[in-house]
Amino acid sequence: MQKLLLSTLVLALAGCQVTVKSQDGTATTYGLGPTKTSSTPAPEASPAPAAAPASAISPATSNQAIPSGLYSAQLQTQHKDGKGKLQNEVSKFSYLVEDLGGGRALVKFIGEGSAADPGGFGGLMSGETQAIGFAVYNKGVWQFSGKSEDGPCEARFTSDNNTLKHLSGRCSGAGNWGDLAWPRANTPLKFVRALQASERSMLQTGGGMVPKAASTPASSGSAHPYLGLIGKTFPSMQLPYQAFGFDGYNSKLEATAFAEMPEGKVVIYPVRKGSARYVLIAGHTNGNIDRVLDVRPVAASAGKRFIAASEEGDAVTTCTLNGKRVSQVFAYTQPGKAGSHFATASSKGESVWLVQPGGTQVIALRQGEKLACTQVVMGG
């Protein structure tokens, strides 16, 4: 994927190769302008002569079976970057799957995606990754555990009627933009064709990377112990702390139990386990039910107070990023005077996040981005 801009910074991160591309500037906005979204399936590739055509592959007759083949999705969106310029965002994701029977499969994931850079330099930021390993069927979900060239990766997906639905994915140590290399939660990838002989051989030999044992669930050996919660549901605004493995809510540690983003699609729950802090990101579903989209560890150096932008309620919170107004943001901050709060994105872990407008994807801001928020308590 060729990209041309005035300056290019290439970061090689564990499990993900990231390219951040920017042009000089100071203003920062994120998705405050018009948004256009379209989704088209990836073009169908030609199968090898020995491979059966897609029509010959029947849907899975058992929840523990998945049609072997290539599954793919290609997405195109537009958002404004930090300089107010509309950027074309393109993402392409593929799963190569060979069903081994008995709730086991060989899997290779290939992903690349871009997003408008919300920082002051503007431009595009992008992520790429390839991971290969095993998937194990467990309680209705396929749990993938494998490796990229730089480290371990995990993903979760379901399969039904020749469609693979991606639930979550991450490579440990992938950095602030690693999530761009993975589809959003609940993205469908359509069956394109049967596996070619070379692809089947690549899966069987591990593609030069040694995967974890097939019997190891994806939740084992995680970068943190809560990735296995992704996809679970609970009543809205009633997070089951103990059942999910967290300490109970403590108002002395967190000023709020949860924060709903202004668009109303995402709810953020600041949680703790001992001294470790996390943000649990949930999305609304039908029937007042929240579904866990992600659980992200908070940098040890992050500020003490959790705060999130809010346009209504008992406390109205407005925020600026590098001096420019943003709406869908949450962070761990240091409190200042007269209801002010400040944060600078950490270089060691995540501390300031933006939710992509119109969707549920969360992007952690890079080192040096400066957030300032003012909170006004209504009636007080």
FIKE-201142 format. One record per residue (C-alpha): residue number from 1; residue in three letters; x, y, z. Coordinates in nm, 2 decimals. Layout:
% residues N
+-----+------+--------+--------+--------+
! pos ! code !      x !      y !      z !
+-----+------+--------+--------+--------+
! NUM !  ALA !      X !      Y !      Z !
...
+-----+------+--------+--------+--------+
% end
This chain:
% residues 380
+-----+------+--------+--------+--------+
! pos ! code !      x !      y !      z !
+-----+------+--------+--------+--------+
!   1 !  MET !   0.00 !   0.00 !   0.00 !
!   2 !  GLN !   0.17 !   0.31 !  -0.13 !
!   3 !  LYS !   0.11 !   0.64 !   0.05 !
!   4 !  LEU !   0.27 !   0.98 !  -0.02 !
!   5 !  LEU !   0.28 !   1.27 !   0.22 !
!   6 !  LEU !   0.54 !   1.54 !   0.32 !
!   7 !  SER !   0.69 !   1.34 !   0.60 !
!   8 !  THR !   0.68 !   0.97 !   0.70 !
!   9 !  LEU !   0.75 !   0.81 !   1.03 !
!  10 !  VAL !   0.76 !   0.43 !   1.03 !
!  11 !  LEU !   0.72 !   0.25 !   1.36 !
!  12 !  ALA !   0.79 !  -0.12 !   1.40 !
!  13 !  LEU !   0.58 !  -0.24 !   1.69 !
!  14 !  ALA !   0.53 !  -0.58 !   1.84 !
!  15 !  GLY !   0.27 !  -0.77 !   1.64 !
!  16 !  CYS !   0.19 !  -0.47 !   1.41 !
!  17 !  GLN !   0.38 !  -0.25 !   1.16 !
!  18 !  VAL !   0.25 !   0.10 !   1.19 !
!  19 !  THR !   0.31 !   0.40 !   0.96 !
!  20 !  VAL !   0.21 !   0.75 !   1.08 !
!  21 !  LYS !   0.21 !   1.01 !   0.80 !
!  22 !  SER !   0.16 !   1.38 !   0.87 !
!  23 !  GLN !   0.18 !   1.72 !   0.72 !
!  24 !  ASP !   0.29 !   2.03 !   0.92 !
!  25 !  GLY !   0.02 !   2.21 !   1.11 !
!  26 !  THR !  -0.11 !   2.29 !   1.46 !
!  27 !  ALA !  -0.50 !   2.27 !   1.46 !
!  28 !  THR !  -0.66 !   1.95 !   1.58 !
!  29 !  THR !  -1.02 !   1.83 !   1.51 !
!  30 !  TYR !  -1.16 !   1.48 !   1.49 !
!  31 !  GLY !  -1.45 !   1.39 !   1.27 !
!  32 !  LEU !  -1.64 !   1.72 !   1.32 !
!  33 !  GLY !  -1.72 !   1.75 !   0.95 !
!  34 !  PRO !  -1.94 !   1.54 !   0.72 !
!  35 !  THR !  -1.89 !   1.16 !   0.72 !
!  36 !  LYS !  -1.95 !   0.93 !   0.43 !
!  37 !  THR !  -1.94 !   0.56 !   0.48 !
!  38 !  SER !  -1.96 !   0.27 !   0.23 !
!  39 !  SER !  -1.88 !  -0.10 !   0.25 !
!  40 !  THR !  -1.80 !  -0.32 !  -0.04 !
!  41 !  PRO !  -1.69 !  -0.68 !  -0.04 !
!  42 !  ALA !  -1.33 !  -0.75 !  -0.15 !
!  43 !  PRO !  -1.29 !  -0.85 !  -0.51 !
!  44 !  GLU !  -1.32 !  -1.23 !  -0.57 !
!  45 !  ALA !  -0.98 !  -1.39 !  -0.63 !
!  46 !  SER !  -0.94 !  -1.68 !  -0.88 !
!  47 !  PRO !  -0.92 !  -2.02 !  -0.71 !
!  48 !  ALA !  -0.65 !  -2.27 !  -0.79 !
!  49 !  PRO !  -0.76 !  -2.53 !  -1.05 !
!  50 !  ALA !  -0.79 !  -2.80 !  -0.79 !
!  51 !  ALA !  -1.00 !  -2.59 !  -0.55 !
!  52 !  ALA !  -1.38 !  -2.62 !  -0.54 !
!  53 !  PRO !  -1.58 !  -2.31 !  -0.64 !
!  54 !  ALA !  -1.74 !  -2.11 !  -0.36 !
!  55 !  SER !  -2.09 !  -2.24 !  -0.45 !
!  56 !  ALA !  -1.97 !  -2.59 !  -0.37 !
!  57 !  ILE !  -1.89 !  -2.49 !  -0.01 !
!  58 !  SER !  -2.20 !  -2.55 !   0.20 !
!  59 !  PRO !  -2.27 !  -2.35 !   0.52 !
!  60 !  ALA !  -2.15 !  -2.49 !   0.85 !
!  61 !  THR !  -2.39 !  -2.76 !   0.97 !
!  62 !  SER !  -2.25 !  -2.74 !   1.32 !
!  63 !  ASN !  -2.14 !  -2.45 !   1.54 !
!  64 !  GLN !  -1.81 !  -2.63 !   1.58 !
!  65 !  ALA !  -1.74 !  -2.64 !   1.20 !
!  66 !  ILE !  -1.64 !  -2.36 !   0.97 !
!  67 !  PRO !  -1.61 !  -2.38 !   0.59 !
!  68 !  SER !  -1.24 !  -2.37 !   0.49 !
!  69 !  GLY !  -1.15 !  -2.08 !   0.27 !
!  70 !  LEU !  -1.08 !  -1.71 !   0.23 !
!  71 !  TYR !  -1.30 !  -1.46 !   0.41 !
!  72 !  SER !  -1.26 !  -1.10 !   0.33 !
!  73 !  ALA !  -1.40 !  -0.75 !   0.39 !
!  74 !  GLN !  -1.30 !  -0.41 !   0.23 !
!  75 !  LEU !  -1.42 !  -0.09 !   0.39 !
!  76 !  GLN !  -1.40 !   0.27 !   0.28 !
!  77 !  THR !  -1.48 !   0.58 !   0.49 !
!  78 !  GLN !  -1.40 !   0.95 !   0.51 !
!  79 !  HIS !  -1.33 !   1.16 !   0.81 !
!  80 !  LYS !  -1.16 !   1.50 !   0.87 !
!  81 !  ASP !  -0.81 !   1.50 !   1.02 !
!  82 !  GLY !  -0.67 !   1.73 !   1.27 !
!  83 !  LYS !  -0.62 !   2.01 !   1.01 !
!  84 !  GLY !  -0.98 !   1.98 !   0.89 !
!  85 !  LYS !  -0.90 !   1.80 !   0.57 !
!  86 !  LEU !  -1.12 !   1.52 !   0.46 !
!  87 !  GLN !  -0.92 !   1.20 !   0.44 !
!  88 !  ASN !  -1.00 !   0.88 !   0.25 !
!  89 !  GLU !  -0.97 !   0.59 !   0.49 !
!  90 !  VAL !  -0.94 !   0.24 !   0.34 !
!  91 !  SER !  -0.92 !  -0.09 !   0.52 !
!  92 !  LYS !  -0.89 !  -0.45 !   0.40 !
!  93 !  PHE !  -0.92 !  -0.75 !   0.63 !
!  94 !  SER !  -0.89 !  -1.12 !   0.54 !
!  95 !  TYR !  -0.90 !  -1.45 !   0.73 !
!  96 !  LEU !  -0.76 !  -1.77 !   0.58 !
!  97 !  VAL !  -0.92 !  -2.07 !   0.76 !
!  98 !  GLU !  -0.87 !  -2.45 !   0.73 !
!  99 !  ASP !  -1.11 !  -2.64 !   0.95 !
! 100 !  LEU !  -0.94 !  -2.94 !   1.12 !
! 101 !  GLY !  -1.26 !  -3.08 !   1.27 !
! 102 !  GLY !  -1.34 !  -3.12 !   1.64 !
! 103 !  GLY !  -1.36 !  -2.75 !   1.70 !
! 104 !  ARG !  -1.01 !  -2.67 !   1.58 !
! 105 !  ALA !  -0.89 !  -2.47 !   1.28 !
! 106 !  LEU !  -0.57 !  -2.33 !   1.13 !
! 107 !  VAL !  -0.60 !  -1.96 !   1.08 !
! 108 !  LYS !  -0.41 !  -1.67 !   0.92 !
! 109 !  PHE !  -0.52 !  -1.31 !   0.96 !
! 110 !  ILE !  -0.41 !  -1.03 !   0.73 !
! 111 !  GLY !  -0.52 !  -0.68 !   0.80 !
! 112 !  GLU !  -0.44 !  -0.32 !   0.70 !
! 113 !  GLY !  -0.63 !  -0.01 !   0.77 !
! 114 !  SER !  -0.60 !   0.37 !   0.78 !
! 115 !  ALA !  -0.77 !   0.65 !   0.97 !
! 116 !  ALA !  -0.76 !   1.03 !   0.97 !
! 117 !  ASP !  -0.50 !   1.15 !   1.22 !
! 118 !  PRO !  -0.68 !   1.35 !   1.48 !
! 119 !  GLY !  -0.36 !   1.52 !   1.60 !
! 120 !  GLY !  -0.23 !   1.86 !   1.51 !
! 121 !  PHE !  -0.03 !   1.74 !   1.21 !
! 122 !  GLY !  -0.33 !   1.59 !   1.03 !
! 123 !  GLY !  -0.28 !   1.34 !   0.75 !
! 124 !  LEU !  -0.34 !   0.96 !   0.78 !
! 125 !  MET !  -0.22 !   0.70 !   1.03 !
! 126 !  SER !  -0.23 !   0.34 !   0.93 !
! 127 !  GLY !  -0.16 !  -0.01 !   1.07 !
! 128 !  GLU !  -0.07 !  -0.35 !   0.92 !
! 129 !  THR !  -0.04 !  -0.69 !   1.06 !
! 130 !  GLN !  -0.03 !  -1.06 !   0.97 !
! 131 !  ALA !  -0.08 !  -1.33 !   1.23 !
! 132 !  ILE !  -0.09 !  -1.71 !   1.20 !
! 133 !  GLY !  -0.19 !  -1.98 !   1.45 !
! 134 !  PHE !  -0.47 !  -2.20 !   1.57 !
! 135 !  ALA !  -0.84 !  -2.13 !   1.66 !
! 136 !  VAL !  -1.03 !  -2.33 !   1.91 !
! 137 !  TYR !  -1.41 !  -2.33 !   1.94 !
! 138 !  ASN !  -1.52 !  -2.25 !   2.29 !
! 139 !  LYS !  -1.87 !  -2.16 !   2.42 !
! 140 !  GLY !  -2.00 !  -2.05 !   2.08 !
! 141 !  VAL !  -1.69 !  -1.84 !   1.98 !
! 142 !  TRP !  -1.38 !  -1.93 !   1.79 !
! 143 !  GLN !  -1.08 !  -1.81 !   1.99 !
! 144 !  PHE !  -0.77 !  -1.75 !   1.78 !
! 145 !  SER !  -0.42 !  -1.76 !   1.93 !
! 146 !  GLY !  -0.12 !  -1.71 !   1.71 !
! 147 !  LYS !   0.19 !  -1.50 !   1.63 !
! 148 !  SER !   0.30 !  -1.23 !   1.40 !
! 149 !  GLU !   0.67 !  -1.17 !   1.32 !
! 150 !  ASP !   0.71 !  -0.97 !   1.63 !
! 151 !  GLY !   0.49 !  -1.13 !   1.90 !
! 152 !  PRO !   0.17 !  -1.30 !   2.01 !
! 153 !  CYS !  -0.17 !  -1.21 !   1.87 !
! 154 !  GLU !  -0.53 !  -1.30 !   1.97 !
! 155 !  ALA !  -0.87 !  -1.27 !   1.81 !
! 156 !  ARG !  -1.23 !  -1.39 !   1.85 !
! 157 !  PHE !  -1.49 !  -1.46 !   1.58 !
! 158 !  THR !  -1.80 !  -1.66 !   1.50 !
! 159 !  SER !  -1.91 !  -1.84 !   1.18 !
! 160 !  ASP !  -2.25 !  -1.87 !   1.03 !
! 161 !  ASN !  -2.38 !  -1.92 !   0.68 !
! 162 !  ASN !  -2.05 !  -1.86 !   0.50 !
! 163 !  THR !  -1.99 !  -1.54 !   0.70 !
! 164 !  LEU !  -1.72 !  -1.50 !   0.95 !
! 165 !  LYS !  -1.80 !  -1.23 !   1.21 !
! 166 !  HIS !  -1.49 !  -1.07 !   1.37 !
! 167 !  LEU !  -1.55 !  -0.99 !   1.74 !
! 168 !  SER !  -1.21 !  -0.87 !   1.86 !
! 169 !  GLY !  -0.84 !  -0.88 !   1.78 !
! 170 !  ARG !  -0.51 !  -0.75 !   1.90 !
! 171 !  CYS !  -0.14 !  -0.81 !   1.89 !
! 172 !  SER !   0.04 !  -0.75 !   2.23 !
! 173 !  GLY !   0.25 !  -0.44 !   2.23 !
! 174 !  ALA !   0.10 !  -0.31 !   1.90 !
! 175 !  GLY !   0.10 !   0.05 !   2.02 !
! 176 !  ASN !  -0.15 !   0.33 !   1.99 !
! 177 !  TRP !  -0.25 !   0.25 !   1.63 !
! 178 !  GLY !  -0.23 !  -0.13 !   1.64 !
! 179 !  ASP !  -0.61 !  -0.15 !   1.64 !
! 180 !  LEU !  -0.63 !   0.00 !   1.29 !
! 181 !  ALA !  -0.49 !  -0.33 !   1.16 !
! 182 !  TRP !  -0.81 !  -0.52 !   1.29 !
! 183 !  PRO !  -1.18 !  -0.48 !   1.19 !
! 184 !  ARG !  -1.42 !  -0.32 !   1.43 !
! 185 !  ALA !  -1.62 !  -0.55 !   1.66 !
! 186 !  ASN !  -1.90 !  -0.74 !   1.48 !
! 187 !  THR !  -1.75 !  -0.68 !   1.13 !
! 188 !  PRO !  -1.88 !  -0.95 !   0.89 !
! 189 !  LEU !  -1.62 !  -1.10 !   0.65 !
! 190 !  LYS !  -1.78 !  -1.28 !   0.35 !
! 191 !  PHE !  -1.66 !  -1.62 !   0.22 !
! 192 !  VAL !  -1.48 !  -1.55 !  -0.11 !
! 193 !  ARG !  -1.34 !  -1.88 !  -0.23 !
! 194 !  ALA !  -1.20 !  -2.21 !  -0.12 !
! 195 !  LEU !  -0.83 !  -2.24 !  -0.01 !
! 196 !  GLN !  -0.57 !  -2.27 !  -0.27 !
! 197 !  ALA !  -0.31 !  -2.55 !  -0.24 !
! 198 !  SER !  -0.03 !  -2.30 !  -0.15 !
! 199 !  GLU !  -0.25 !  -2.14 !   0.12 !
! 200 !  ARG !  -0.33 !  -2.47 !   0.28 !
! 201 !  SER !   0.04 !  -2.56 !   0.28 !
! 202 !  MET !   0.13 !  -2.23 !   0.43 !
! 203 !  LEU !  -0.13 !  -2.28 !   0.71 !
! 204 !  GLN !   0.00 !  -2.63 !   0.78 !
! 205 !  THR !   0.36 !  -2.53 !   0.80 !
! 206 !  GLY !   0.29 !  -2.22 !   1.01 !
! 207 !  GLY !   0.41 !  -1.97 !   0.75 !
! 208 !  GLY !   0.75 !  -1.94 !   0.92 !
! 209 !  MET !   0.59 !  -1.85 !   1.25 !
! 210 !  VAL !   0.55 !  -2.09 !   1.54 !
! 211 !  PRO !   0.19 !  -2.07 !   1.68 !
! 212 !  LYS !   0.08 !  -2.16 !   2.03 !
! 213 !  ALA !  -0.06 !  -2.51 !   2.10 !
! 214 !  ALA !  -0.41 !  -2.57 !   1.96 !
! 215 !  SER !  -0.54 !  -2.66 !   2.30 !
! 216 !  THR !  -0.45 !  -2.32 !   2.45 !
! 217 !  PRO !  -0.75 !  -2.09 !   2.47 !
! 218 !  ALA !  -0.70 !  -1.74 !   2.33 !
! 219 !  SER !  -0.75 !  -1.59 !   2.68 !
! 220 !  SER !  -0.44 !  -1.77 !   2.81 !
! 221 !  GLY !  -0.12 !  -1.58 !   2.80 !
! 222 !  SER !  -0.29 !  -1.25 !   2.72 !
! 223 !  ALA !  -0.11 !  -0.92 !   2.75 !
! 224 !  HIS !  -0.37 !  -0.86 !   3.03 !
! 225 !  PRO !  -0.63 !  -1.10 !   3.18 !
! 226 !  TYR !  -0.95 !  -0.94 !   3.05 !
! 227 !  LEU !  -0.95 !  -0.99 !   2.67 !
! 228 !  GLY !  -1.17 !  -1.29 !   2.72 !
! 229 !  LEU !  -1.45 !  -1.06 !   2.83 !
! 230 !  ILE !  -1.49 !  -0.92 !   2.48 !
! 231 !  GLY !  -1.83 !  -1.01 !   2.34 !
! 232 !  LYS !  -2.00 !  -1.07 !   2.68 !
! 233 !  THR !  -2.32 !  -0.88 !   2.76 !
! 234 !  PHE !  -2.47 !  -0.73 !   3.07 !
! 235 !  PRO !  -2.76 !  -0.49 !   3.16 !
! 236 !  SER !  -2.68 !  -0.14 !   3.05 !
! 237 !  MET !  -2.51 !   0.07 !   3.32 !
! 238 !  GLN !  -2.49 !  -0.24 !   3.55 !
! 239 !  LEU !  -2.14 !  -0.37 !   3.51 !
! 240 !  PRO !  -2.10 !  -0.70 !   3.70 !
! 241 !  TYR !  -1.76 !  -0.61 !   3.86 !
! 242 !  GLN !  -1.69 !  -0.93 !   4.05 !
! 243 !  ALA !  -1.83 !  -1.16 !   3.78 !
! 244 !  PHE !  -1.60 !  -1.00 !   3.53 !
! 245 !  GLY !  -1.30 !  -1.02 !   3.76 !
! 246 !  PHE !  -1.27 !  -0.65 !   3.87 !
! 247 !  ASP !  -1.28 !  -0.49 !   4.21 !
! 248 !  GLY !  -1.61 !  -0.34 !   4.30 !
! 249 !  TYR !  -1.68 !   0.02 !   4.22 !
! 250 !  ASN !  -1.53 !   0.26 !   4.46 !
! 251 !  SER !  -1.64 !   0.62 !   4.45 !
! 252 !  LYS !  -1.33 !   0.73 !   4.64 !
! 253 !  LEU !  -1.11 !   0.61 !   4.34 !
! 254 !  GLU !  -1.34 !   0.70 !   4.05 !
! 255 !  ALA !  -1.57 !   1.01 !   4.03 !
! 256 !  THR !  -1.81 !   0.82 !   3.80 !
! 257 !  ALA !  -1.90 !   0.46 !   3.75 !
! 258 !  PHE !  -1.94 !   0.50 !   3.37 !
! 259 !  ALA !  -1.95 !   0.76 !   3.09 !
! 260 !  GLU !  -2.16 !   0.75 !   2.78 !
! 261 !  MET !  -2.01 !   0.91 !   2.47 !
! 262 !  PRO !  -2.22 !   1.20 !   2.32 !
! 263 !  GLU !  -2.33 !   0.99 !   2.01 !
! 264 !  GLY !  -2.48 !   0.73 !   2.25 !
! 265 !  LYS !  -2.32 !   0.43 !   2.09 !
! 266 !  VAL !  -2.04 !   0.37 !   2.34 !
! 267 !  VAL !  -2.02 !   0.36 !   2.72 !
! 268 !  ILE !  -1.69 !   0.37 !   2.90 !
! 269 !  TYR !  -1.64 !   0.20 !   3.24 !
! 270 !  PRO !  -1.33 !   0.29 !   3.44 !
! 271 !  VAL !  -1.24 !  -0.03 !   3.64 !
! 272 !  ARG !  -0.96 !  -0.16 !   3.86 !
! 273 !  LYS !  -0.80 !  -0.48 !   3.98 !
! 274 !  GLY !  -0.58 !  -0.39 !   4.27 !
! 275 !  SER !  -0.35 !  -0.11 !   4.16 !
! 276 !  ALA !  -0.40 !  -0.19 !   3.79 !
! 277 !  ARG !  -0.64 !   0.03 !   3.60 !
! 278 !  TYR !  -0.84 !  -0.05 !   3.28 !
! 279 !  VAL !  -1.12 !   0.10 !   3.07 !
! 280 !  LEU !  -1.39 !  -0.14 !   2.97 !
! 281 !  ILE !  -1.55 !  -0.02 !   2.64 !
! 282 !  ALA !  -1.91 !  -0.14 !   2.58 !
! 283 !  GLY !  -2.16 !  -0.08 !   2.30 !
! 284 !  HIS !  -2.53 !  -0.05 !   2.33 !
! 285 !  THR !  -2.74 !  -0.34 !   2.18 !
! 286 !  ASN !  -3.11 !  -0.39 !   2.16 !
! 287 !  GLY !  -3.31 !  -0.43 !   2.49 !
! 288 !  ASN !  -3.10 !  -0.22 !   2.72 !
! 289 !  ILE !  -2.81 !  -0.46 !   2.70 !
! 290 !  ASP !  -2.44 !  -0.36 !   2.67 !
! 291 !  ARG !  -2.18 !  -0.57 !   2.49 !
! 292 !  VAL !  -1.81 !  -0.56 !   2.58 !
! 293 !  LEU !  -1.62 !  -0.43 !   2.28 !
! 294 !  ASP !  -1.27 !  -0.40 !   2.44 !
! 295 !  VAL !  -1.08 !  -0.39 !   2.76 !
! 296 !  ARG !  -0.77 !  -0.17 !   2.75 !
! 297 !  PRO !  -0.50 !  -0.13 !   3.02 !
! 298 !  VAL !  -0.43 !   0.23 !   3.14 !
! 299 !  ALA !  -0.07 !   0.35 !   3.15 !
! 300 !  ALA !   0.08 !   0.35 !   3.50 !
! 301 !  SER !   0.18 !   0.71 !   3.45 !
! 302 !  ALA !  -0.17 !   0.83 !   3.35 !
! 303 !  GLY !  -0.34 !   1.10 !   3.56 !
! 304 !  LYS !  -0.55 !   1.01 !   3.86 !
! 305 !  ARG !  -0.89 !   1.13 !   3.76 !
! 306 !  PHE !  -1.11 !   0.96 !   3.49 !
! 307 !  ILE !  -1.30 !   1.22 !   3.28 !
! 308 !  ALA !  -1.51 !   1.20 !   2.96 !
! 309 !  ALA !  -1.67 !   1.45 !   2.74 !
! 310 !  SER !  -2.04 !   1.49 !   2.81 !
! 311 !  GLU !  -2.31 !   1.72 !   2.67 !
! 312 !  GLU !  -2.58 !   1.66 !   2.92 !
! 313 !  GLY !  -2.64 !   1.53 !   3.27 !
! 314 !  ASP !  -2.54 !   1.65 !   3.62 !
! 315 !  ALA !  -2.20 !   1.75 !   3.50 !
! 316 !  VAL !  -2.13 !   1.89 !   3.15 !
! 317 !  THR !  -1.78 !   1.83 !   3.03 !
! 318 !  THR !  -1.62 !   2.01 !   2.73 !
! 319 !  CYS !  -1.28 !   1.92 !   2.60 !
! 320 !  THR !  -1.02 !   2.05 !   2.36 !
! 321 !  LEU !  -0.73 !   1.86 !   2.20 !
! 322 !  ASN !  -0.43 !   2.08 !   2.12 !
! 323 !  GLY !  -0.67 !   2.38 !   2.16 !
! 324 !  LYS !  -0.94 !   2.25 !   1.92 !
! 325 !  ARG !  -1.28 !   2.13 !   2.04 !
! 326 !  VAL !  -1.34 !   1.75 !   2.04 !
! 327 !  SER !  -1.65 !   1.57 !   2.16 !
! 328 !  GLN !  -1.60 !   1.19 !   2.18 !
! 329 !  VAL !  -1.30 !   1.18 !   2.41 !
! 330 !  PHE !  -1.21 !   1.02 !   2.75 !
! 331 !  ALA !  -0.89 !   1.02 !   2.95 !
! 332 !  TYR !  -0.72 !   0.99 !   3.28 !
! 333 !  THR !  -0.63 !   1.35 !   3.38 !
! 334 !  GLN !  -0.47 !   1.57 !   3.65 !
! 335 !  PRO !  -0.73 !   1.80 !   3.81 !
! 336 !  GLY !  -0.66 !   2.18 !   3.79 !
! 337 !  LYS !  -0.85 !   2.48 !   3.92 !
! 338 !  ALA !  -1.22 !   2.57 !   3.88 !
! 339 !  GLY !  -1.33 !   2.23 !   3.73 !
! 340 !  SER !  -1.04 !   2.21 !   3.48 !
! 341 !  HIS !  -0.86 !   1.89 !   3.39 !
! 342 !  PHE !  -0.54 !   1.83 !   3.19 !
! 343 !  ALA !  -0.37 !   1.53 !   3.03 !
! 344 !  THR !  -0.08 !   1.46 !   2.79 !
! 345 !  ALA !  -0.09 !   1.13 !   2.60 !
! 346 !  SER !   0.17 !   0.89 !   2.75 !
! 347 !  SER !   0.47 !   0.74 !   2.58 !
! 348 !  LYS !   0.44 !   0.42 !   2.78 !
! 349 !  GLY !   0.09 !   0.29 !   2.74 !
! 350 !  GLU !  -0.25 !   0.45 !   2.68 !
! 351 !  SER !  -0.41 !   0.74 !   2.87 !
! 352 !  VAL !  -0.62 !   0.95 !   2.63 !
! 353 !  TRP !  -0.86 !   0.80 !   2.38 !
! 354 !  LEU !  -1.10 !   0.92 !   2.10 !
! 355 !  VAL !  -1.41 !   0.73 !   1.97 !
! 356 !  GLN !  -1.43 !   0.75 !   1.60 !
! 357 !  PRO !  -1.74 !   0.95 !   1.50 !
! 358 !  GLY !  -2.03 !   0.74 !   1.37 !
! 359 !  GLY !  -1.88 !   0.42 !   1.50 !
! 360 !  THR !  -1.74 !   0.24 !   1.80 !
! 361 !  GLN !  -1.37 !   0.22 !   1.72 !
! 362 !  VAL !  -1.15 !   0.37 !   1.99 !
! 363 !  ILE !  -0.81 !   0.52 !   1.90 !
! 364 !  ALA !  -0.55 !   0.59 !   2.17 !
! 365 !  LEU !  -0.37 !   0.92 !   2.11 !
! 366 !  ARG !   0.00 !   0.93 !   2.05 !
! 367 !  GLN !   0.26 !   1.08 !   2.28 !
! 368 !  GLY !   0.25 !   1.45 !   2.33 !
! 369 !  GLU !  -0.11 !   1.52 !   2.24 !
! 370 !  LYS !  -0.25 !   1.76 !   2.49 !
! 371 !  LEU !  -0.61 !   1.74 !   2.63 !
! 372 !  ALA !  -0.78 !   2.00 !   2.83 !
! 373 !  CYS !  -1.13 !   1.96 !   2.98 !
! 374 !  THR !  -1.36 !   2.19 !   3.18 !
! 375 !  GLN !  -1.64 !   2.03 !   3.39 !
! 376 !  VAL !  -1.94 !   2.24 !   3.50 !
! 377 !  VAL !  -2.17 !   2.08 !   3.76 !
! 378 !  MET !  -2.53 !   2.18 !   3.68 !
! 379 !  GLY !  -2.70 !   2.36 !   3.96 !
! 380 !  GLY !  -2.38 !   2.38 !   4.17 !
+-----+------+--------+--------+--------+
% end
